[in-house]
Amino acid sequence: MATLTVYDASGESVGSYDIDPAAIAPKISKQLLHDVVVMYQANLRQGSHNTRTRGQVSGSTKKMYRQKGTGNARAGSKRTNIRRGGGVARTIKPRDYSYRLPKKAIRLATRMAIASKISDGQVVVIDKLEFSEPKTKQMVAVLKALGLESTTTLVATAGLDGMVYKSIRNISGVGVSPVRELNALSVLKPRRLLVTRDALDKIKDGTFASSSSDSQG
């Protein structure tokens, strides 16, 4: 059982929150976490790389000079891969790197990632995070009060909140996501996870996992 301190927006302690990481994920599998993270990273690859073969580059196909009597090595057209501007011998073409792992494995990896953050003391709980209008400066002050101004952080909210999102989107190294859209990569990549009390309630109850977290990136 882990006891997390709950802070307000000014960084003052306003209570505590008891949560058992083992209830979220009974064990942590580094191999499963690795496999799921690699899947998300592969699915983010654009795959638009392309090089041209000798048949695709411009230039004459005429033999550059006669075969014998010049003292030079034999040479074909200027499109050969051994000449500047020629084609590439082993080309790479656009491809789709994406693939899917079983949904159960993806959801389990998300729970493992959250449980590991809690066990490692990398979760900060805030009582509530509300803005009447987008205020990046105010959000920066909240992060500073919580000691998160100089570290990468993911802010997890109970649901979609446009004001919170707009207040965070221009802060370097800080992201925001409703708990139902959390995944292993988004949780593990930043050094800290800032969670609202309501969001932590959903994590504790196990109601945060949905088809949204199964997105393949």
C-alpha positions in Angstrom: 0.0 0.0 0.0 1.3 3.4 -1.0 0.3 6.6 0.7 0.5 9.6 -1.6 0.4 13.2 -0.4 -2.4 15.3 -1.9 -1.4 18.9 -2.7 -3.4 22.0 -3.7 -2.5 24.4 -6.5 -0.2 26.4 -4.2 1.8 23.3 -3.3 0.4 22.9 0.2 -0.5 19.5 1.6 -4.2 19.1 1.9 -4.5 15.4 2.7 -3.3 11.9 1.7 -4.4 9.2 -0.7 -4.0 5.5 -0.1 -3.6 3.3 -3.2 -2.2 -0.2 -3.7 -0.1 -0.6 -6.8 -0.6 -4.3 -6.7 -4.3 -3.8 -7.1 -3.7 -2.0 -10.3 -1.2 -4.5 -11.6 -0.2 -7.6 -9.5 3.2 -7.7 -11.1 5.4 -5.7 -13.4 6.7 -7.3 -16.6 9.5 -5.4 -18.1 9.3 -7.5 -21.2 5.6 -6.7 -21.8 6.2 -3.0 -21.1 9.1 -3.0 -23.6 7.1 -4.8 -26.3 4.1 -2.4 -25.9 6.3 0.7 -25.9 8.2 -0.5 -29.0 4.8 -1.1 -30.7 3.7 2.5 -30.0 7.0 3.8 -31.2 6.9 1.8 -34.4 3.3 3.0 -35.1 4.5 6.6 -34.8 7.0 6.1 -37.6 6.1 7.9 -40.8 7.7 5.4 -43.1 7.9 7.8 -46.0 11.6 7.2 -46.7 12.5 6.6 -50.3 15.6 6.3 -52.5 15.8 5.9 -56.3 17.1 2.9 -58.2 19.2 3.4 -61.3 16.1 3.1 -63.4 14.4 6.0 -61.6 17.2 8.6 -61.7 17.6 11.0 -64.7 20.4 10.6 -67.2 21.3 8.9 -70.4 21.6 5.1 -70.5 24.3 5.3 -73.1 27.6 3.7 -72.3 30.0 6.5 -71.1 33.0 5.4 -73.1 34.2 2.4 -75.0 34.9 -0.9 -73.2 38.6 -1.2 -74.0 41.6 0.9 -74.9 41.1 3.8 -72.5 43.0 2.6 -69.5 40.0 3.1 -67.3 37.8 0.6 -65.6 34.8 -0.6 -67.5 31.8 1.7 -67.1 28.2 1.5 -68.0 25.7 4.5 -67.9 26.0 7.5 -65.6 23.0 6.1 -63.6 25.2 3.4 -62.0 25.2 3.3 -58.3 29.0 3.8 -58.1 28.7 7.3 -59.6 27.6 10.5 -58.0 23.9 11.2 -58.9 23.4 7.6 -59.8 20.8 5.2 -58.4 21.1 3.4 -55.1 22.0 -0.3 -55.1 19.9 -1.3 -52.1 16.9 1.0 -52.1 14.5 1.7 -49.3 10.9 2.3 -50.1 7.9 3.7 -48.2 6.5 1.1 -45.8 4.1 0.8 -42.9 5.8 -0.1 -39.7 2.6 -0.4 -37.6 1.5 -3.6 -36.0 -0.9 -4.7 -33.3 -0.5 -6.5 -30.0 -3.5 -8.1 -28.3 -5.8 -5.6 -26.6 -5.5 -7.4 -23.2 -1.7 -7.1 -23.3 -1.9 -3.4 -24.2 -4.3 -2.7 -21.3 -2.3 -4.7 -18.9 0.9 -2.8 -19.9 -0.9 0.5 -19.2 -1.8 -0.6 -15.7 1.7 -1.9 -15.1 3.2 1.5 -16.2 0.9 3.4 -13.8 1.7 0.9 -11.0 5.4 1.2 -11.5 5.2 5.0 -11.4 3.4 4.9 -8.1 5.8 2.3 -6.7 8.8 4.4 -7.8 7.4 7.6 -6.1 7.0 9.4 -9.4 3.3 10.3 -9.0 2.2 13.7 -7.7 -1.4 14.1 -6.7 -3.2 17.5 -6.9 -6.6 18.0 -5.3 -8.1 19.6 -8.3 -6.9 21.4 -11.5 -9.4 24.0 -12.8 -9.1 27.1 -14.9 -11.9 29.5 -15.8 -9.9 30.4 -18.9 -6.6 29.3 -20.5 -3.8 30.5 -18.3 -0.4 29.1 -19.2 1.3 31.4 -16.7 -0.9 30.1 -13.9 -0.2 26.5 -14.9 3.5 27.2 -14.8 3.1 28.5 -11.3 1.3 25.3 -10.2 4.1 23.2 -11.6 6.7 25.3 -9.9 4.8 25.0 -6.6 4.7 21.3 -6.9 8.5 21.1 -7.8 7.8 20.0 -11.4 9.0 23.1 -13.2 12.2 21.5 -14.5 11.1 17.9 -15.2 9.1 16.3 -18.0 5.6 15.7 -16.7 2.3 14.2 -17.9 -0.8 15.7 -16.4 -3.6 13.1 -16.1 -7.2 14.4 -15.7 -10.4 12.6 -15.0 -11.9 13.7 -18.4 -11.4 16.0 -21.3 -10.8 19.6 -20.0 -10.3 22.2 -22.7 -9.1 24.9 -20.3 -6.5 22.6 -18.8 -5.3 21.5 -22.2 -5.0 25.0 -23.5 -3.1 26.1 -20.4 -0.6 23.3 -20.8 -0.1 22.9 -24.5 2.6 25.6 -24.9 4.7 24.4 -21.9 7.8 22.5 -23.0 8.1 19.0 -21.7 4.6 18.9 -20.2 1.7 17.0 -21.7 -1.9 16.4 -20.7 -4.2 13.4 -21.2 -7.5 12.2 -19.7 -7.0 8.9 -17.9 -9.0 6.9 -20.5 -6.3 7.8 -23.1 -3.3 6.9 -21.1 -1.0 4.2 -22.5 2.3 2.6 -21.5 4.4 5.0 -23.6 2.7 8.2 -22.5 3.0 7.2 -18.9 6.6 5.9 -18.9 8.2 8.6 -21.2 7.9 11.6 -18.8 9.7 11.5 -15.4 6.7 12.5 -13.4 3.0 11.9 -13.5 0.7 14.7 -12.1 -2.7 13.2 -11.4 -5.9 14.9 -10.1 -7.7 13.2 -7.2 -10.7 12.4 -9.5 -8.4 10.9 -12.1 -6.7 8.8 -9.4 -10.1 7.6 -8.3 -10.8 6.2 -11.7 -7.4 4.6 -11.8 -8.0 3.0 -8.4 -11.4 1.8 -9.4 -10.1 0.3 -12.7 -12.6 2.3 -14.7 -9.9 4.3 -16.7 -9.1 1.6 -19.2 -11.1 1.7 -22.4 -10.8 1.1 -26.1 -9.1 4.5 -26.3 -6.0 3.2 -24.6 -5.8 0.4 -27.2 -5.0 2.9 -29.9 -2.0 1.7 -31.9 -0.5 5.2 -32.1 
